[in-house]
Amino acid sequence: MDLLTQDEAPQMNIMHLMLVICLNVLVLAELCMAMYMASADPENFTLVFVKVFFGMLIPTLVAGFYLKRKLGSHLGRVKN
């Protein structure tokens, strides 16, 4: 019961794949930045790392969730 044509389905798969790849790269960059910033203060490494990493990770995941839903709603409009 797939309402997508052959041309539309691969396009959405590519868009979702690109979103996942971009989010993965962002999370990796955030991890590197958090490690770098935390290494400047070895005595408070854990505290600095957690503050920096999760301070960047949470907005990234929220934005990824929002964009994923936006792509899904775009997919719904393509079906109709």
C-alpha positions as CSV (number, residue, x, y, z in Angstrom):
1,M,0.0,0.0,0.0
2,D,2.9,2.3,-0.8
3,L,1.6,5.5,-2.3
4,L,5.0,6.8,-3.4
5,T,6.1,6.5,-7.0
6,Q,9.5,5.0,-7.8
7,D,11.1,8.4,-8.2
8,E,9.8,9.9,-4.9
9,A,10.8,7.0,-2.5
10,P,14.6,7.1,-3.2
11,Q,14.6,10.9,-2.9
12,M,13.2,10.7,0.6
13,N,15.6,7.9,1.6
14,I,18.5,10.0,0.4
15,M,17.3,13.0,2.4
16,H,16.9,11.0,5.5
17,L,20.3,9.4,5.0
18,M,21.9,12.9,4.5
19,L,20.2,14.1,7.7
20,V,21.5,11.1,9.7
21,I,25.1,11.6,8.3
22,C,25.0,15.3,9.1
23,L,23.8,14.7,12.7
24,N,26.5,12.0,13.2
25,V,29.2,14.4,12.0
26,L,27.8,17.1,14.3
27,V,27.8,14.8,17.3
28,L,31.4,13.7,16.6
29,A,32.5,17.4,16.3
30,E,30.8,18.2,19.5
31,L,32.5,15.3,21.2
32,C,35.9,16.5,20.0
33,M,35.2,20.1,21.0
34,A,34.1,18.9,24.5
35,M,37.2,16.8,24.9
36,Y,39.4,19.7,23.8
37,M,37.7,22.2,26.1
38,A,37.7,19.8,29.1
39,S,41.4,19.0,28.6
40,A,42.3,22.7,29.4
41,D,41.1,22.1,33.0
42,P,42.3,18.6,34.1
43,E,41.1,19.0,37.6
44,N,37.5,19.6,36.5
45,F,37.7,17.5,33.3
46,T,34.4,15.5,33.9
47,L,32.4,18.6,34.9
48,V,33.5,20.6,32.0
49,F,33.1,17.8,29.6
50,V,29.6,17.0,30.7
51,K,28.5,20.7,30.6
52,V,30.0,21.3,27.2
53,F,29.0,18.1,25.5
54,F,25.5,17.8,26.7
55,G,25.0,21.5,26.3
56,M,25.6,21.0,22.6
57,L,24.2,17.5,22.2
58,I,20.7,18.2,23.5
59,P,20.0,21.0,21.0
60,T,21.5,19.0,18.2
61,L,19.2,16.0,19.0
62,V,16.2,18.3,19.3
63,A,17.0,19.9,16.0
64,G,17.5,16.4,14.4
65,F,14.1,15.2,15.8
66,Y,12.4,18.3,14.4
67,L,14.0,18.0,11.0
68,K,13.2,14.3,10.9
69,R,9.5,15.1,11.6
70,K,9.7,17.9,9.0
71,L,10.9,15.4,6.4
72,G,8.2,13.0,7.4
73,S,5.5,15.7,7.0
74,H,7.0,16.5,3.6
75,L,6.7,12.8,2.8
76,G,3.0,13.0,3.7
77,R,2.4,15.9,1.4
78,V,4.2,14.1,-1.4
79,K,1.8,11.1,-1.0
80,N,-1.4,13.2,-1.3
